[in-house]
Amino acid sequence: MKTNDSLSPAARYDRDGFIVVPNFLSVEECEKLKTEARGVLDKHAKPGASVYVHVAVVNEKFRALAEDPRIVKLLKPVMPHGVMFLSDKIVYKSADKKFPTPWHIDCYYWRNTRPKLSVWIPLDDATAENGTLTVVPGSHKRDWRMVKMGLPSGEFDNGIEDGDWSDGDVVTCAIKRGTAIVFSDRLVHGSTPNVAGKDRYAIINTYHAPASDEAFDLEFPARKVVWDPAA
Ligand SMILES: O=C(O)CCC(=O)C(=O)O
């Protein structure tokens, strides 16, 4: 996918609601993290689950990734008031888990809290055929209504049903493993279905600005300030 643009990352983030950073992790790092992710799902996730939250609480490699200096460097331009890790999540698609992630905005899940962003990193090459991330550029500038969708998977059960964008507005992020996509919690995003039936592991880390704990934050034991410009 096209990632070049003469604008700075911060200006692109403001305009589009996301930025794409190729080669963020190496192939070797992705391979190792994928093994760790499989282990976390096997050991800690509900049987058959495609999602596991609080990875950094149970796995030191993912805890290290959450506060990796490369992530801090990546986020500084879009988070000038500091970077606090909140939580992380594995999302796994496969031959058994082909369903697309429905269109949604993450801020729906943490209403009345301070703004957040997430860093989505696929640990397999991610394509339109194996369930890659899809985004609607600029959608973070509008408000969206989420509804219960009654999806058979029971995971990702809320979505946007009345989105008025056209297919041409959607960016399907066909990217190599280890590419990082930084996106606003107001950006409309989802995934393609995994019609190829091939594994697609991704790790998603969520961050916000350092501040005194809000009640919501207390649900996330691995939360940690990773850059405080005032310190
Ligand atoms: O990896 C995916 O399919 C997308 C996950 C996602 O959008 C989310 O967890 O908010």
The ligand as an ORCA input file, in Angstrom:
! r2SCAN-3c Opt
* xyz 0 1
  O      -7.259     -7.088     14.106
  C      -8.402     -6.822     13.773
  O      -9.104     -7.572     13.107
  C      -8.977     -5.512     14.174
  C      -9.089     -5.446     15.656
  C      -9.712     -4.160     16.085
  O     -10.132     -3.382     15.303
  C      -9.818     -3.832     17.478
  O      -9.520     -4.680     18.324
  O     -10.213     -2.693     17.780
*
